[in-house]
Amino acid sequence: MKIAIVGTGIAGLTAAYKLHHQHDITVFEAEDRLGGHTATVEVSIDGRQHAIDTGFIVFNDWTYPHFIELMDELGVRWRESDMSFGVSCQTTGLEYAGVNGRLALYNGLFAQRKNLLSPSYISMLLDILRFNKQATSDFDNNCIPDLQLQGYVKSLGLSDRFRDYYLVPMASAIWSTPFQRMLEFPVRFMVPFMVHHGLLNVHNRPRWRTLTGGSGAYLAPMSAGFADRIRLSTPVTGIERHADHVQLFADGKVEQFDQVILACHSDQSLGLLRDASADEHAVLAAVRYQANDVVLHTDVSVMPDNKRAWASWNYCLTDDRHGLPRVTYDMNRLMGLDSNTRFLVSLNDSDRIDPARILGTFNYAHPVFTRDAAHAQTQWSLVNGIRRTWFCGAWWGKGFHEDGVVSALRVAKALATDG
């Protein structure tokens, strides 16, 4: 079959990789590069080259089985990563970090020694243990309540301090979602994710990894077999479905295909369909996206004041609960960079960064998960394979690389069967 694939993020590339031997594929990409959120930047400082990720960075050995299998198949190597999380509050001055190693954990949690004698801080730490135990029990007994995060915390009798200085910042950082919106996050979506990623365990946790040479290391080997069928800088402007073919509008031309795979964001897919059905509109419109500004830089002033509170992920808590999350990733820790220069990637924090220390600016949109979005994810068969159209992307899952791969494999399997 003649198949059009729109988008070259992990979902689009996986679909193309699995289908190009059996079908006549054409891959369309609006940008001038492959990869979507896989964006590795080459930086030269002090005569040394460093490959630094700005979008997709880490994966683990628990919840990325299909992605790991794909990397192994491509011969892409990986290295261990240092995963840790910390919070600094601009209003109260609180700073702490949960880092690896017994002594490091002590120094991180009690980066501010005064917290050793703070009843409210000790209570927050105990609430973390209580939450971990109860959420794990609810998951194991299949009785996670149909509540939003805020209501769930209240039902467990846990403190606002635990909610505001630990749980919401961590979840907000994971999903790049504003603080206030995280309070409305569906617990039935969040708790399983936390269980599967070992976030409810103190010690038994997955091993986090980064790809050697940056996440972009998989792009060339993955696309090698169909490189001549990729059209970069060619945004698709519209799609119309007919009984015996699909019309795709791009580059001022109209082309015909037997099938089309939309491997882009749900809202982008909906915008391309000139004849979207009621079902397609209901499913695609249910998953909204939130844009986040990203800056690659070397300005350590955005890190916590207390170096003992430095972590791989550093969440900056402000009074603006409706604003976008401010998170800084320590790329030296995450990617094992050997450099005297501290490379940082910050989300939505450009106003605090010295312009002279900026190495690059980017913008990535992330799915916003709500009850409506969770319901839409159950409607796969309602829109896929209908009128010669297929949809894949990380938005069908939790929003991560593994979800993009799984969604593409599902579509590729269906089309391989059809073929």
Order of alpha helices (4+ residues) and beta strands (2+ residues): beta-alpha-beta-beta-beta-beta-alpha-beta-beta-beta-alpha-alpha-alpha-alpha-alpha-alpha-beta-alpha-beta-beta-beta-beta-beta-alpha-alpha-beta-beta-beta-alpha-beta-beta-alpha-alpha-beta-alpha
